[in-house]
Amino acid sequence: MSNIQTKTDVILIGAGIMSATLGSLLKELVPDWKITVFERRASAGEESSNEWNNAGTGHSSLCELNYTVEKPDGTIDTSKALQVNEEFQLSKQFWSYLVNSDLIRNQRDFIVPVPHISFVQGEEDVTFLKKRFDSLSNNPLFQGMEFSDNPEKLMEWIPLMMKDRTVNQPIAATRIESGTDVNFGALTRILFDHLKSKNVDIKFKHNVDDIKRTSDGSWELKARNVDSGTVERHTAKFVFIGGGGGSLHLLQKSGIPEGKGIGGFPVSGLFMVCKKPDIVEQHRAKVYGKAAVGTPPMSVPHLDTRVIDNKESLFFGPFAGFTPKFLKFGSMFDLLTSIKPHNLVTMMAAGVKNVPLTTYLIQQVLLSKEKRMEALREFVPNAKSEDWELLVAGQRVQIIKDTAAGKGTLQFGTEVISAADGSIAALLGASPGASTAVSVMLEVMKKCFPQHIKAWEPKIKEMIPSYGVSLLKNPELIHEIHTSTARTLGFTGQKQAITE
């Protein structure tokens, strides 16, 4: 077993969308920095970023009802929706820069226009949707949003969902044509191909077994070639842990105090998938409903047009599942080995607080295909079991931590945990994840490279014109960005066939 030892400036752990984004940003800002990437799998984007492991929604709050909450006084809290939308605008600007710079040759390989629709049934939910529409539609970020409670209009928008539907209660929908379907797996692979051409050293089939601080403040990684068993030692001044569900274990191995007291709860996802052209062509939208009362935000049902390898299919779900693995290709001991003395109380508190979630997950795991078809028929009344197959999607590890809301609180977002000196950062959590990768990686750079940010700012603004500016306070800039990114990313003719 030979011992290879190398030094580099930056190490990225995990070849997913987050590392791809951070690596691409840094290569534009400081081209001479040496970057090394370690990935356990044989190629980029095989876990959470893979196109078959997520819904591919460009999360911008256009249709996701869980980002807008009705307050006790009856008004709608839109703050989360506005934040997520602004964050997605940053991603679109950076992708446009990559296309305009010829660093991405064909934007259609990873992003296509697909209308985003919210659909509800019942008087209470229709009232909520109308209030949500009134709260958002005048905002420039949500320009073009339409509302209708007319079944004939809904037949135009969502024919597959309205066909054979018995309308015996109020129904309504909002639609916005500037939504997107994003193939995050394809985007990840495109970005890693670009990084490889910029002399980034990408080591596939390498597992990071350990990570330790050295006497000079650098980080030393012990990486194992999974084929040969060869152990290598690599040191770097800065390490980013972007390994999806695998990030928590590596954060714990780093020993930084900021990583103490944090736990993770794995949730797997399942989709029903239809690939039959005669059915698929009847639906061209991402349609999000409302989660049933008492179910977690991750359970929001949606029926999505997906474009993968230039072929269209429909995804319905997600149905939750449970496995103790933190990665789809992980170990059955992942959950157990993540429990440490410093997070034991937090994890136990979470267990007590989340009995309803545990019960919900057990019920989901036990669902028969016919029960899943019943849920699908709420969306597609005439759905036939033989036209849909079950797809196991990626693992999500929700963060568990102590917050103002109490010990062992389950978090439903993404979070950057970094050392006080900025020498190491880890990304934990799930949705809206990939859609906000650019925003999250800008946060990583601000936290970890404060001494460089001022010098980098002009280049960052060249790549992302709205960097450091509140779009909500600059409606003219919103219009400029919508126009330029639509032109560059190919959204100018929204009604065109999406696989043209």
Secondary structure by P-SEA (a helix, b strand, c coil): cbbbbbcccbbbccccaaaaaaaaaaaaccccbbbbbbbccccccccccccccccccccccccccccccccccccccaaaaaaaaaaaaaaaaaaaaaaaacccccccccbbbbbbbbbbbcaaaaaaaaaaaaaccccccccbbbbbccaaaaaaacccccccccccccccccccccbbbbaaaaaaaaaaaaaaaacccccccccccccccccccbbbbbcccccccbbbbbbccbbbbccccaaaaaaaaacccccccbbbbbbbbbbbccccaaaaaacccbbbbbccccccccccccccccccccccccccccbbbbbcccccccccccccccccccaaaaaaaaaaacaaaaaaaaaaaaccaaaaaaaaaacccccccccbbbbbbbbbbbbbbbccccccccccbbbbbbcccccbbbbbbbcccccaaaaaaaaaaaaccccccccaaaaaaaacccccccccccaaaaaaaaaaaaaaaccccccccccc
